[in-house]
Amino acid sequence: MDAVLLFSVLNNKITMIKSVKIASKFGQQYRYASQVLPQLSSEKYKIIRKKFATVQETDLHYFKHTLGENRVISDESDILPYNIDWVKHCRGALICEAGCVLETLDNFVREHGLIMPLDLGAKGTCQIGGNVSTNAGGLRLLRYGNLHGSILGLEAVRADGTIVDCLKALKKDNTGYHLKHLFIGSEGTLGVVTKVAIHCPALPKAVTIGFFGVNNFENVLKLYKSAKSSLGEILSAFEMCDQEAIESSVKYLNQRLPIPEFPFYVLIETHGSNDAHDEEKLNNFLKKEMDNGLILDGTITSEPTKMQYIWRFRESIPAGDMNGTFMYAFDVSLPQSHYYELVPILREKLGDKVLKVSGFGHIGDGNAHINVVTEEYSQEVTDIVEPFLFEEVAKRQGSVSAEHGIGLKKPQYMHFSKDESAIQLMRDLKQLMDPNGILNPYKVLPEIK
Amino acid sequence: MDAVLLFSVLNNKITMIKSVKIASKFGQQYRYASQVLPQLSSEKYKIIRKKFATVQETDLHYFKHTLGENRVISDESDILPYNIDWVKHCRGALICEAGCVLETLDNFVREHGLIMPLDLGAKGTCQIGGNVSTNAGGLRLLRYGNLHGSILGLEAVRADGTIVDCLKALKKDNTGYHLKHLFIGSEGTLGVVTKVAIHCPALPKAVTIGFFGVNNFENVLKLYKSAKSSLGEILSAFEMCDQEAIESSVKYLNQRLPIPEFPFYVLIETHGSNDAHDEEKLNNFLKKEMDNGLILDGTITSEPTKMQYIWRFRESIPAGDMNGTFMYAFDVSLPQSHYYELVPILREKLGDKVLKVSGFGHIGDGNAHINVVTEEYSQEVTDIVEPFLFEEVAKRQGSVSAEHGIGLKKPQYMHFSKDESAIQLMRDLKQLMDPNGILNPYKVLPEIK
């Protein structure tokens, strides 16, 4: 794999040293997108710099000598694309690791009759090292489980530079502690993931999707229960979005929805080994639930172009919600019975201070995405929503970060989802693994008050 | 849950303190089975006792006062059943944790339309705390994944007595480090698992099994590839055993196999949501592979009594191999292409020094069980097999313990499967979590030489 070593010299500070693929789409995209520079994260999150060294010419020389001249980027404009988060909330805070883009991997393994066990809206830009470090979830977790199950082994670099080799590709190996899990989802704060071995499921012979209009959220839930029962083992995704969410992607894509307007939409995907069986199951399901009144209108297709056309309405919601506007993206887990409750609560609380509040996500795993959309960043809106939203999530036994992680933004909210005994053990682990706090500093763990 | 506190006073030492269900079948069984007492593990593994306290009358009084008189067992004959491992290799070394028997749990969740995500031959006796601590695998890992994926949350007690609460029951929660994995599979050496939250899959509406005779192992592998392709999403188990293995269970059960004798047998189970679809898939598979000559004879059934009848031949192999004889049980992971190679190698090496070498296991996850059967324990046989077998596994990039763990028996063999960098990180974690070495001492980590 071709790799390049990156570090930010924007502030003459090393913010992170990573190995990433040269000229990823991620980079290309931001050469054009980042016209207006967001706040530096050190300003936004009021970070007091710890006693780290600063990058000197001798450091640059060392890396250029070790890796080769063209594998070190130090020009500010070249670094910028890697240095701005996707929702343009801040600069610095680069999280981007060992270095294949998810979609490239998926295309590669498909040639070998397999698929990647995870699929995200961001698949065209996100990189597998980052996916692993953040335990990325996405659209098909319902079927293929999370990365703690799919990652067979990995290699990581500890804070002292030691390479930890846990790169076995065995499905079962009970020899000692299961160390890989320390690095999956710890956001690079316990070590830097440099190689991964992933179990890839077989490419399904039959793929079918259904797109349905539903009258209210209660019926969305009933439909989910029915789908689990009728479609069981072939169900690979059960996604929902409300009208506000789909409107954003309709406008962004400038394309017509295949069915009329409804308060809620459900997208069901099946992966199976027999076309005829799967279509029969899905058609029986559609017929039954139209008779029951749960589905008001719907379409079923297994034609690849049509399936892609429908998927894009679901995947483009975040892009639509920040299309010339500012988006506050919340990513929470809630028990299914409380899954959609916070959307109407936020709408009432925010009123006309915001353009819209949209709700969508992965019902199957309880992961609700809530976007609050405004003309531009507003401190007043921030203060209304945070920590109110996290308190409401905690009351319902949910998680304040289902799949996006903690990062710089949520350390002070971690206690809403984690017991103090767990946070203490995390601190003990951080102290053991990274006593000088040089790995992805200021992130994940809350400061001791 | 009713619980009882146990500790061994056989040697007037605390060997372990655990919470287990009263009068489990495990206990009952051994009241009758353990006529001849095996060696103490401290003798067998030449353990030099560390500086631990010994149990005093005041300790017994404290526990009786705290838990109630009838929840503390101190009589030697009452403790014995919990104190002998199943294969009767040693006494002491009790591993037995928070306290529901797997089969009892499975029966309970079935009443709610669910199943437990793991199933073992030992389900009637093993307890869920132990399953979690040892990351038990078993018969359906192929379909439902391992416990790192199924365990949603857990509570554990640290060496200093602190309770770590990670008992969230959310499918997605990326708030901080994923601590539960520290306790899954670390065999009680980093903490004692006291509560678990488990994701249980839906009870399948349709269950079907096929039992097939096959001519050689190459054809077993071909059959597996074909089953993955034809049965895909409904495949819940793909088990194989050789003639030597099945002979043991036939003799032990004193029942007739449903098909004639063949060099190899394959048991395929499907879990699905539609009887007609699943039977059609399995019948098409049988017909196709009989035409191809991979299957020589076979039977398919979805009748519960018949399915249970067939499953017992597979599940009774270990009991059959130690039915009046002594069994050395090896549990290794191997890449599929090398899965069966070590059985004929061992047969040749051991010749008539042993009664038989049998091979069986879970092809789908690469887990091969190899039993060496002798009249009685023989040091000569041990010395021939160990570490030879583990060296051969290492050469083939396998694991010296697929699902049974390390325990007292394999610390010195861990390096065959784990890099020194990983073992060092394990030591660091042990030092952090249990600096006095009081949790399940002498186990898992190799002594530093």
Contacts between the chains, C-beta under 8 A, distances in Angstrom:
chain1	res1	chain2	res2	distance
A	134	B	174	6.8
A	135	B	174	5.5
A	135	B	178	6.9
A	137	B	172	5.3
A	137	B	174	7.7
A	141	B	171	7.3
A	141	B	172	6.9
A	145	B	145	5.6
A	145	B	149	4.8
A	146	B	149	6.9
A	146	B	171	7.8
A	146	B	172	7.1
A	148	B	148	5.0
A	148	B	149	6.1
A	148	B	178	6.5
A	148	B	181	6.6
A	149	B	145	4.7
A	149	B	146	6.9
A	149	B	148	6.2
A	149	B	149	3.2
A	158	B	425	7.5
A	162	B	421	6.0
A	162	B	424	7.7
A	163	B	421	6.2
A	164	B	419	7.7
A	164	B	421	4.8
A	164	B	422	5.9
A	164	B	425	5.6
A	165	B	419	4.0
A	165	B	421	5.2
A	165	B	422	6.3
A	166	B	418	7.9
A	166	B	419	7.4
A	166	B	422	5.3
A	168	B	397	7.4
A	168	B	399	7.0
A	168	B	417	7.3
A	169	B	397	7.8
A	170	B	333	4.6
A	170	B	335	7.9
A	170	B	366	6.1
A	170	B	397	7.9
A	170	B	398	6.9
A	170	B	399	5.2
A	170	B	402	7.6
A	171	B	141	7.3
A	171	B	146	7.8
A	171	B	333	7.2
A	171	B	364	7.9
A	171	B	365	4.1
A	171	B	366	5.6
A	171	B	367	7.7
A	172	B	137	5.3
A	172	B	141	6.9
A	172	B	146	7.1
A	172	B	333	4.9
A	172	B	362	8.0
A	172	B	365	5.0
A	172	B	366	6.4
A	172	B	367	4.8
A	172	B	399	6.9
A	172	B	402	4.2
A	172	B	403	5.6
A	173	B	333	5.7
A	173	B	399	3.9
A	173	B	401	7.5
A	173	B	402	6.6
A	173	B	417	6.5
A	174	B	134	6.9
A	174	B	135	5.5
A	174	B	137	7.7
A	174	B	185	5.8
A	174	B	399	7.4
A	174	B	401	4.9
A	174	B	402	6.3
A	174	B	403	5.4
A	174	B	404	6.5
A	174	B	405	4.8
A	174	B	406	7.3
A	175	B	399	5.6
A	175	B	400	6.0
A	175	B	401	5.0
A	175	B	406	5.9
A	175	B	410	7.4
A	175	B	414	5.3
A	175	B	417	4.2
A	175	B	418	5.5
A	176	B	186	7.9
A	176	B	406	6.0
A	176	B	414	5.7
A	176	B	418	5.6
A	176	B	422	7.2
A	176	B	423	7.0
A	176	B	426	5.2
A	176	B	444	6.0
A	176	B	445	7.3
A	177	B	182	7.1
A	177	B	185	7.1
A	177	B	186	5.0
A	177	B	190	7.2
A	177	B	425	7.9
A	177	B	426	4.8
A	177	B	429	6.1
A	177	B	444	7.8
A	178	B	135	6.9
A	178	B	148	6.4
A	178	B	181	5.5
A	178	B	184	6.6
A	178	B	185	5.0
A	178	B	186	7.5
A	179	B	422	5.8
A	179	B	425	5.7
A	179	B	426	7.0
A	181	B	148	6.6
A	181	B	178	5.5
A	181	B	181	3.3
A	181	B	182	7.6
A	182	B	177	7.1
A	182	B	181	7.6
A	182	B	182	7.7
A	184	B	178	6.6
A	185	B	174	5.7
A	185	B	177	7.2
A	185	B	178	5.0
A	186	B	176	7.8
A	186	B	177	5.0
A	186	B	178	7.5
A	190	B	177	7.2
A	202	B	228	6.1
A	202	B	229	7.2
A	202	B	232	6.4
A	204	B	232	7.3
A	204	B	233	7.8
A	205	B	229	7.8
A	205	B	232	7.3
A	228	B	202	6.2
A	229	B	202	7.2
A	229	B	205	7.8
A	229	B	273	7.0
A	230	B	273	6.5
A	231	B	273	6.8
A	232	B	202	6.5
A	232	B	204	7.3
A	232	B	205	7.3
A	232	B	272	6.7
A	232	B	273	3.5
A	233	B	204	7.8
A	233	B	233	4.5
A	233	B	234	5.7
A	233	B	271	6.9
A	233	B	272	5.6
A	233	B	273	6.2
A	234	B	233	5.6
A	234	B	273	8.0
A	271	B	233	6.9
A	272	B	232	6.8
A	272	B	233	5.5
A	273	B	229	7.0
A	273	B	230	6.5
A	273	B	231	6.8
A	273	B	232	3.5
A	273	B	233	6.2
A	273	B	234	8.0
A	273	B	281	7.4
A	274	B	277	7.3
A	274	B	281	6.6
A	277	B	274	7.3
A	277	B	277	4.5
A	277	B	280	7.7
A	277	B	281	7.5
A	280	B	277	7.7
A	281	B	273	7.5
A	281	B	274	6.6
A	281	B	277	7.5
A	333	B	170	4.6
A	333	B	171	7.2
A	333	B	172	4.9
A	333	B	173	5.7
A	335	B	170	7.9
A	362	B	172	8.0
A	364	B	171	7.9
A	365	B	171	4.1
A	365	B	172	5.0
A	366	B	170	6.1
A	366	B	171	5.6
A	366	B	172	6.4
A	367	B	171	7.7
A	367	B	172	4.8
A	397	B	168	7.4
A	397	B	169	7.8
A	397	B	170	7.9
A	398	B	170	6.9
A	399	B	168	7.0
A	399	B	170	5.3
A	399	B	172	6.9
A	399	B	173	3.9
A	399	B	174	7.4
A	399	B	175	5.6
A	400	B	175	6.0
A	401	B	173	7.5
A	401	B	174	4.9
A	401	B	175	5.0
A	402	B	170	7.6
A	402	B	172	4.2
A	402	B	173	6.6
A	402	B	174	6.4
A	403	B	172	5.6
A	403	B	174	5.4
A	404	B	174	6.6
A	405	B	174	4.8
A	406	B	174	7.3
A	406	B	175	5.9
A	406	B	176	6.0
A	410	B	175	7.4
A	414	B	175	5.3
A	414	B	176	5.7
A	417	B	168	7.3
A	417	B	173	6.5
A	417	B	175	4.3
A	418	B	166	7.9
A	418	B	175	5.5
A	418	B	176	5.7
A	419	B	164	7.8
A	419	B	165	4.0
A	419	B	166	7.4
A	421	B	162	6.0
A	421	B	163	6.2
A	421	B	164	4.8
A	421	B	165	5.2
A	422	B	164	6.0
A	422	B	165	6.3
A	422	B	166	5.2
A	422	B	176	7.2
A	422	B	179	5.8
A	423	B	176	7.0
A	424	B	162	7.7
A	425	B	158	7.5
A	425	B	164	5.5
A	425	B	177	7.9
A	425	B	179	5.7
A	426	B	176	5.2
A	426	B	177	4.8
A	426	B	179	7.0
A	428	B	432	6.0
A	429	B	177	6.1
A	429	B	432	7.3
A	432	B	428	6.0
A	432	B	429	7.3
A	432	B	432	4.8
A	444	B	176	6.0
A	444	B	177	7.8
A	445	B	176	7.3
